[in-house]
């Protein structure tokens, strides 16, 4: 267990201990896993003088298993606070067809390189329920996101990387339709666009009520976005085949 995982687990444990017993009925623990694959993943570092290349086209990026966890607390009938831990690391490899200037190093054409794309996300979300009864439910809110990103290239005796940790404000939404007594359709996500970049994380899934306290889902998640400035140019599209379960306490 790494330091970030330990910190989140300790925070969740403290929240559970601090909340009164009566509030436990409003707690939800959600875990999600599946396979994530890379669509486009274009990089140029520095953003104004580096060489633009693709970790998914100039190199080959393998799909891999992913994991996410969210702890949510509902209160006041319409309010939800949640914390999300979403780590992600994809690995690429291949032979460069052209020379690549990346993060202060020059990789010659024909060099076999290994690439690493890490985009860990930590989010705190507040959402207000606009509609809480009937077959259709909806909510909107905002998300404070901390991104912990690394792009690294190694090969030919050279190693270069760019790290970036920063804050990203996002809008949040959740739409849910009850298709039957135990099956529903969910569309939820975070997203925002600005001149300096954009970010979207949207899930479309079928919901299945297993018991009164356990709900499963199967769906597709898309994560897309990036930034374009003098320091970095990086835009990626990630496709997730997703399965999840939410347990309510």
Number of C-alpha atoms within 10 A of each C-alpha: 7 6 8 13 12 11 12 17 14 12 13 17 11 11 13 14 10 9 12 9 9 7 13 14 12 15 20 18 17 19 17 18 16 17 14 24 18 20 17 15 22 18 23 24 23 19 19 14 15 21 19 17 21 19 26 21 15 17 21 17 23 13 16 15 15 19 17 16 18 19 20 20 20 19 11 7 10 13 15 19 17 18 20 19 19 16 18 17 16 20 19 21 20 19 16 17 13 14 14 18 19 25 22 14 15 16 23 16 12 13 18 16 19 20 22 18 21 17 18 17 17 19 20 17 19 21 21 20 17 13 13 14 8 8 13 14 16 18 20 17 18 17 23 18 19 16 19 17 17 16 23 18 21 18 17 13 8 11 18 17 17 17 11 11 13 9 12 15 16 21 18 23 20 20 17 19 17 16 13 10 9 13 16 18 19 18 18 18 20 24 20 15 14 8 8 9 15 17 19 18 17 18 19 18 21 19 22 18 16 13 10 9 12 16 18 20 21 20 18 17 20 17 20 18 18 19 19 17 15 13 15 20 20 20 19 20 16 17 16 21 17 21 19 19 19 20 16 16 12
